[in-house]
Amino acid sequence: MQTLLERELANIGLSEKAVRVYLASLELGPSPVQQISKKAAVNRPTAYVMIEALTEKGLMSSFEKGKKRFFKAENPEQLLSLVNQEKQSLETKEISIKKILPELKKLLSYSNDRPGVSFYEGIEGVVALRSDVLRSGEKELFELVPLDEVRKYISDDAPPDDLRHSIKRNLKIRSVYTSARGPVLKHSHTNVETRFIPASKIKLGCEVIIYGDKTALLTFAGKPIGAMIQSKEIAETMKSLFSFVWNEAEKGN
C-alpha cells in the first residue's frame, strides 16, 4: 500500500519505482547504487534507470569518492522548482497553440467541405441510423425501398415508425418501393406518399434515404450494413435521381 508521501509524489508525475528510489536516497544520504536499490526494493539496473530519470529532473545528483560513485537526493525544495518548470512549459505551449489556432481552424473549414461518412453494422446499427433520420430536424424525406428485403428485418406487423414520427413532427415522406407482391403499401395520411415501381424497371440493392444534406444507404443482404454520407452535393444529386424514379413510378393504391 502506498504511503502518503508516495501518493503525493506520484501526483506530480513520478513513477512508482522512481518515487521509491527518490525516498530511499533521501533516507540514506549519499550512497552507492547497491544500497539504494536494496532500500527501494528494485533491482540494480532499474535503480540506475530511475536515478538517471530523477537526475534529469534535477532531483538527484552523483559524485565520485575514491573508486566509487555515490548518488544523493537533492533538497526537496527542488520539487517545487520542477513543478514551476512544468508550469512554464505548459504556458509556452498554450501561447504556441493560440498563435496557430486561426490557421488550424482554416484547415478545419477546408475539411468540412469533404463528405463525412459514418458506417453502421448489424441490425442495431441500422436501427441507430434510422433513428438519426427520424430525429433530424428536416421537414422532408425521400426514400427508395426494396420492401421485400427490408421486411426480412422489419415485419408487416411492426409499428409504422416512419408514419408515426412524420405525423408527430409534420415530416413529409415520399417513398418509392419495389416488391414482388406488387403495390402493397397503403398510407392514409397526407404526410406520407408512396409509389410502387416494378423490379423490372429498377434494381434496388439497398434502401436509400435522403434527408437534408445526408444520404443514408442500408443493405440487408446477409449482415445488415448502413452508411451515412453527409454532403450537400451528393444529397442534391440523389434527390434528382429520386425525382426521376418518382416520376417513373406508379402511384400506390
ROTORPA-546730 format. One line per field, with one value per residue (C-alpha): residue number from 1; x, y, z; residue in one letter. Coordinates in nm, 4 decimals. Layout:
N
n	(NUM:...)
xx	(X:...)
yy	(Y:...)
zz	(Z:...)
res	(a:...)
! end
This chain:
253
n	(1:2:3:4:5:6:7:8:9:10:11:12:13:14:15:16:17:18:19:20:21:22:23:24:25:26:27:28:29:30:31:32:33:34:35:36:37:38:39:40:41:42:43:44:45:46:47:48:49:50:51:52:53:54:55:56:57:58:59:60:61:62:63:64:65:66:67:68:69:70:71:72:73:74:75:76:77:78:79:80:81:82:83:84:85:86:87:88:89:90:91:92:93:94:95:96:97:98:99:100:101:102:103:104:105:106:107:108:109:110:111:112:113:114:115:116:117:118:119:120:121:122:123:124:125:126:127:128:129:130:131:132:133:134:135:136:137:138:139:140:141:142:143:144:145:146:147:148:149:150:151:152:153:154:155:156:157:158:159:160:161:162:163:164:165:166:167:168:169:170:171:172:173:174:175:176:177:178:179:180:181:182:183:184:185:186:187:188:189:190:191:192:193:194:195:196:197:198:199:200:201:202:203:204:205:206:207:208:209:210:211:212:213:214:215:216:217:218:219:220:221:222:223:224:225:226:227:228:229:230:231:232:233:234:235:236:237:238:239:240:241:242:243:244:245:246:247:248:249:250:251:252:253)
xx	(0.0000:0.1333:0.2181:0.1015:0.4438:0.4405:0.0919:0.1693:0.4962:0.3124:0.0663:0.3415:0.4285:0.6918:0.6585:0.6144:0.9727:1.1168:0.9350:1.0808:1.4344:1.3980:1.2656:1.5334:1.8023:1.6607:1.6714:2.0157:2.2010:2.4891:2.5083:2.6226:2.3556:2.3578:2.2325:1.9709:1.8339:1.8102:1.6343:1.3951:1.3272:1.4165:1.6892:2.0160:1.9588:1.6173:1.7727:2.0217:1.7377:1.5326:1.8367:1.9061:1.5437:1.5475:1.8793:1.7313:1.4550:1.7104:1.6022:1.9219:2.2927:2.6110:2.9780:3.2846:3.4656:3.7711:3.6803:3.3118:3.0229:2.7730:2.4235:2.2232:1.8816:1.8728:1.6930:1.3148:1.2666:1.3752:1.0329:0.8721:1.1219:1.0319:0.6609:0.7288:0.9298:0.6421:0.4012:0.6172:0.6395:0.2595:0.2219:0.4659:0.2701:-0.0546:0.0921:0.2093:-0.1325:-0.3128:-0.0748:-0.1515:-0.5194:-0.6569:-0.4652:-0.5781:-0.9405:-0.8955:-0.7822:-1.0918:-1.3178:-1.1493:-1.2048:-1.5705:-1.6163:-1.5331:-1.8109:-1.8404:-1.9040:-2.0256:-2.0699:-2.3162:-2.3193:-2.5814:-2.9494:-2.8644:-2.6530:-2.9299:-3.1782:-2.9368:-2.9032:-3.2805:-3.3153:-3.0818:-3.3068:-3.6214:-3.4586:-3.3289:-3.4894:-3.5625:-3.9154:-3.8906:-3.7515:-3.7101:-3.6530:-3.6051:-3.7043:-3.6544:-3.9530:-3.9101:-3.5517:-3.6477:-3.9368:-3.6899:-3.5901:-3.8980:-4.2177:-4.5504:-4.6866:-4.4139:-4.5257:-4.5052:-4.2314:-4.1879:-4.5575:-4.5894:-4.2889:-4.3882:-4.7282:-4.5750:-4.3139:-4.5033:-4.2309:-4.3307:-4.2135:-4.2067:-4.1239:-4.0691:-4.0586:-4.0303:-4.1962:-4.2649:-4.6148:-4.6918:-4.8244:-4.8942:-4.8244:-5.1278:-5.0652:-5.3718:-5.2019:-5.1199:-4.7642:-4.6645:-4.6916:-4.5760:-4.5338:-4.4682:-4.2257:-4.1817:-3.8421:-3.8288:-3.7868:-3.5262:-3.2955:-3.2777:-2.9941:-3.0244:-3.2538:-3.1693:-3.2878:-3.2181:-3.2768:-3.1212:-2.7569:-2.7386:-2.7802:-2.8250:-2.7635:-2.8882:-2.8246:-2.9913:-2.8088:-2.6517:-2.5495:-2.7248:-2.4836:-2.5501:-2.3573:-2.4448:-2.2820:-2.3068:-2.2551:-2.4811:-2.3672:-2.4244:-2.7654:-2.8746:-2.7649:-2.9538:-3.2660:-3.2512:-3.2244:-3.5121:-3.7297:-3.6614:-3.7606:-4.0617:-4.1933:-4.1445:-4.3222:-4.6911:-4.8949:-4.9715:-5.3324)
yy	(0.0000:0.3423:0.5864:0.9477:1.0604:0.8054:0.9072:1.2778:1.2297:1.0135:1.3007:1.5224:1.2666:1.0391:0.6682:0.4268:0.2969:0.6476:0.7502:0.4539:0.5316:0.9015:0.8351:0.5710:0.8165:1.0859:0.8485:0.7034:1.0153:0.9811:0.6102:0.3654:0.2261:-0.1143:0.0338:0.2493:-0.0403:-0.2585:0.0118:0.0902:-0.2802:-0.2574:-0.4385:-0.2634:-0.1957:-0.0458:0.1698:0.3107:0.3929:0.5636:0.7593:0.8812:0.9938:1.1702:1.3351:1.4745:1.6292:1.7821:1.5672:1.3627:1.4041:1.1980:1.2319:1.0071:0.9289:0.7145:0.4494:0.4525:0.6591:0.7884:0.9133:1.1551:1.3169:1.6932:1.9210:1.8515:2.2225:2.1180:1.9543:2.2996:2.4135:2.1083:2.1903:2.5552:2.4464:2.2267:2.5157:2.7460:2.4774:2.4464:2.8246:2.8274:2.5516:2.7423:3.0523:2.8438:2.6828:3.0181:3.1528:2.8777:2.8247:3.0533:2.8591:2.5273:2.6451:2.7309:2.3738:2.2510:2.4560:2.3041:1.9528:2.0331:2.0662:1.6986:1.4414:1.2926:0.9179:0.7061:0.3281:0.1107:-0.2689:-0.5187:-0.4626:-0.2400:-0.0178:0.0019:0.0988:0.3700:0.5041:0.5102:0.6879:0.9606:1.0047:1.0330:1.2646:1.5074:1.8477:1.8081:1.8646:1.6400:1.2917:1.0865:0.7115:0.4232:0.0974:-0.2692:-0.3600:-0.7386:-0.7090:-0.4594:-0.6804:-0.9574:-0.7450:-0.5260:-0.7305:-0.6209:-0.6102:-0.3739:-0.0247:0.2153:0.4333:0.6493:0.7285:0.7872:1.0184:1.2021:1.2839:1.3927:1.6211:1.7124:1.5393:1.4775:1.1467:1.0457:0.6806:0.4694:0.0945:-0.2361:-0.5604:-0.8989:-0.8687:-0.5558:-0.2220:-0.3292:-0.0119:0.1985:0.5024:0.7032:1.0206:1.3244:1.3355:1.0122:0.9439:0.6171:0.4963:0.1440:0.0615:-0.2918:-0.4540:-0.4991:-0.1219:-0.0683:-0.2878:-0.1670:-0.3440:-0.1287:0.1183:0.4825:0.7627:1.1270:1.3998:1.7439:1.7154:1.3476:1.0281:0.7007:0.3654:0.0438:-0.3060:-0.6133:-0.8824:-1.1045:-0.8952:-0.5536:-0.2718:0.1010:0.4076:0.7740:1.0296:1.3971:1.6067:1.8725:1.7925:1.4175:1.4699:1.7063:1.4543:1.1739:1.3919:1.4481:1.0734:1.0162:1.2651:1.0764:0.7448:0.9068:1.0283:0.6822:0.5075:0.4275:0.5733:0.3205:0.2143)
zz	(0.0000:-0.0923:0.1833:0.1787:0.0559:-0.2256:-0.3376:-0.3416:-0.5302:-0.7828:-0.8283:-0.9694:-1.2349:-1.0785:-1.1446:-0.8545:-0.8814:-0.9227:-0.6033:-0.4138:-0.5342:-0.4505:-0.0978:-0.0362:-0.1424:0.0865:0.3830:0.3106:0.2121:-0.0364:-0.1159:-0.3853:-0.6146:-0.4422:-0.1155:-0.2862:-0.4927:-0.1803:0.0214:-0.2672:-0.3329:-0.7013:-0.8934:-0.9701:-1.3429:-1.2617:-0.9905:-1.2444:-1.4857:-1.2112:-1.0867:-1.4396:-1.4786:-1.1424:-1.2267:-1.5496:-1.3387:-1.1054:-0.8115:-0.7769:-0.8462:-0.8171:-0.7301:-0.7142:-0.3922:-0.4281:-0.6816:-0.6024:-0.7396:-0.4882:-0.5581:-0.3471:-0.3488:-0.3900:-0.1458:-0.1626:-0.2434:-0.5921:-0.6319:-0.6353:-0.8965:-1.1063:-1.0883:-1.1779:-1.4814:-1.5990:-1.5432:-1.7559:-2.0232:-2.0322:-2.0588:-2.3504:-2.5214:-2.4630:-2.6289:-2.9258:-2.9695:-2.9518:-3.2154:-3.4687:-3.3765:-3.6536:-3.9204:-3.7733:-3.7864:-4.1544:-4.2183:-4.0347:-4.2580:-4.5636:-4.4272:-4.3593:-4.7353:-4.7741:-4.7444:-4.3965:-4.3904:-4.0956:-4.1003:-3.9086:-3.8726:-3.7612:-3.7011:-3.4017:-3.6259:-3.8835:-3.6111:-3.4919:-3.8454:-3.8974:-3.5617:-3.6834:-3.9835:-3.7725:-3.5153:-3.7745:-3.7966:-4.1682:-4.2935:-4.5995:-4.6578:-4.9753:-4.9850:-5.2269:-5.0591:-5.1609:-4.9439:-4.9527:-4.8219:-4.5517:-4.4358:-4.3546:-4.0551:-4.0096:-4.0257:-4.1694:-3.8151:-3.6879:-3.5834:-3.8774:-3.7236:-4.0313:-4.0395:-3.6652:-3.6492:-3.9641:-3.8175:-3.4884:-3.6447:-3.9608:-4.1628:-4.5207:-4.6658:-5.0305:-5.0836:-5.3947:-5.3299:-5.5098:-5.4017:-5.5559:-5.4091:-5.6090:-5.4726:-5.1132:-4.9130:-4.8312:-4.6086:-4.5207:-4.4003:-4.6097:-4.4676:-4.6393:-5.0096:-5.1633:-5.5192:-5.6401:-5.9189:-6.0574:-6.0052:-6.3841:-6.4147:-6.1428:-5.9358:-5.5754:-5.3993:-5.0886:-4.9165:-4.9875:-4.7590:-4.8452:-4.5862:-4.5757:-4.6739:-4.5736:-4.7733:-4.5864:-4.7570:-4.5961:-4.7292:-4.5824:-4.7809:-4.5163:-4.2167:-4.2279:-4.3055:-4.3221:-4.4312:-4.3918:-4.6223:-4.5277:-4.8387:-4.9890:-5.3434:-5.3071:-5.1430:-5.4220:-5.6856:-5.5100:-5.4862:-5.8615:-5.9214:-5.6802:-5.8697:-6.1929:-6.0341:-5.8643:-6.1988:-6.3475:-6.0633:-6.0394:-5.7567:-5.4843:-5.4412)
res	(m:q:t:l:l:e:r:e:l:a:n:i:g:l:s:e:k:a:v:r:v:y:l:a:s:l:e:l:g:p:s:p:v:q:q:i:s:k:k:a:a:v:n:r:p:t:a:y:v:m:i:e:a:l:t:e:k:g:l:m:s:s:f:e:k:g:k:k:r:f:f:k:a:e:n:p:e:q:l:l:s:l:v:n:q:e:k:q:s:l:e:t:k:e:i:s:i:k:k:i:l:p:e:l:k:k:l:l:s:y:s:n:d:r:p:g:v:s:f:y:e:g:i:e:g:v:v:a:l:r:s:d:v:l:r:s:g:e:k:e:l:f:e:l:v:p:l:d:e:v:r:k:y:i:s:d:d:a:p:p:d:d:l:r:h:s:i:k:r:n:l:k:i:r:s:v:y:t:s:a:r:g:p:v:l:k:h:s:h:t:n:v:e:t:r:f:i:p:a:s:k:i:k:l:g:c:e:v:i:i:y:g:d:k:t:a:l:l:t:f:a:g:k:p:i:g:a:m:i:q:s:k:e:i:a:e:t:m:k:s:l:f:s:f:v:w:n:e:a:e:k:g:n)
! end
